[in-house]
């Protein structure tokens, strides 16, 4: 009985140590990476970028429909072969003029 308790205790304590923290430099995510889900789900990236740009404007308003519209424009631009190596943030600047 004590052996089983000890095993569970060791498993519980070792679990957090096995998780590696991953950081991503969002300004370097290319269209190719964005479309291929290689650095994360594009939906998550869109939400993060929305918050980033809202923060730059000093806005605390979240507009889900606006996020979807921009996401569709980003996807369309990123699908162009000429933009595949461009950073997504650069594509957004291009979209916003």
N, C-alpha and C positions, 0 to 999 in steps of 0.2 A: 504494500500500500504506500509506504513512504517513497519507494522507488518511483512509482507512477507520479506522485505529487512532485517529486524532484524533477522528473522529466518535463512535466508541464510547466513548472516554474522556470526551468532553463529555456524552454521554447518561447515562453512569454517574454522573458528578458532579452533573448537574442533577436527576436523579431524586429524591433526598431533599429537595431544596429545593422541589420542586413539591407535596409533601404538606403539607396544612394540618392543624394539630392542632385537634381539636374537643373541647370540654368541655361537659358537660351537668350542670346543677344538678338532681340526682335528686329532691330534695324538691319540685321544681316540675312533675314529669312528671304530667300529668293522665291520668285513665282513658281519655279520648278519644285522647290521644297514644299511650298504652300499647297500646291495642287496634289502632290503625291502623299500628303499626310505624314511626311518623314520627320517633321519636327513637332507635330501635334495636329489636332483636329482643326481644320480651317475655321470652324464655327467658334472654337475657343479663341483662336487668334483674332478673329473679327471682333469678338466681345472685348478682348484686351485692348486692341487698337482703338475701338470706340471710346473706351474709358480714357485711354492715353490722350487722344485728341480732345475729348471733352474737358479733361483736366487742363490742357494747354489753353483752352478758351475760357477756363474758369467756370465751366458749366457743370452742374450736378444733375442735369436732366438726362434720363436714359430713354431713347426713342427706338424701340425694337424694330419698327417698320423701316426707319432710316438705316439701321444697322444692316437689315436684309437688303435694302436697295444698294448700299455701298458694297456689300459683299458680292452681289451679283455683278456689279460693275468691275470689281477687282478680279473676279473669276474670269469675266470676259476678256479683260485686258491681259491677264496672265496666260490665257489660252493662246494668245498670239505668239508665234514662234520667236519673234524679235524681242519679246519681253521675258522670255523664260529665265534669263540670268539676272534680270533686274530685281532689286530688293522690293518687296511688297510695299514698304513705306514710300518708296519712290513712285510706285504705280499709283498709290493713293494721292500723293501730291499732284500727279499728272491729272488724275480724275477731278480733283477739286479745283484745278486751275491755278 
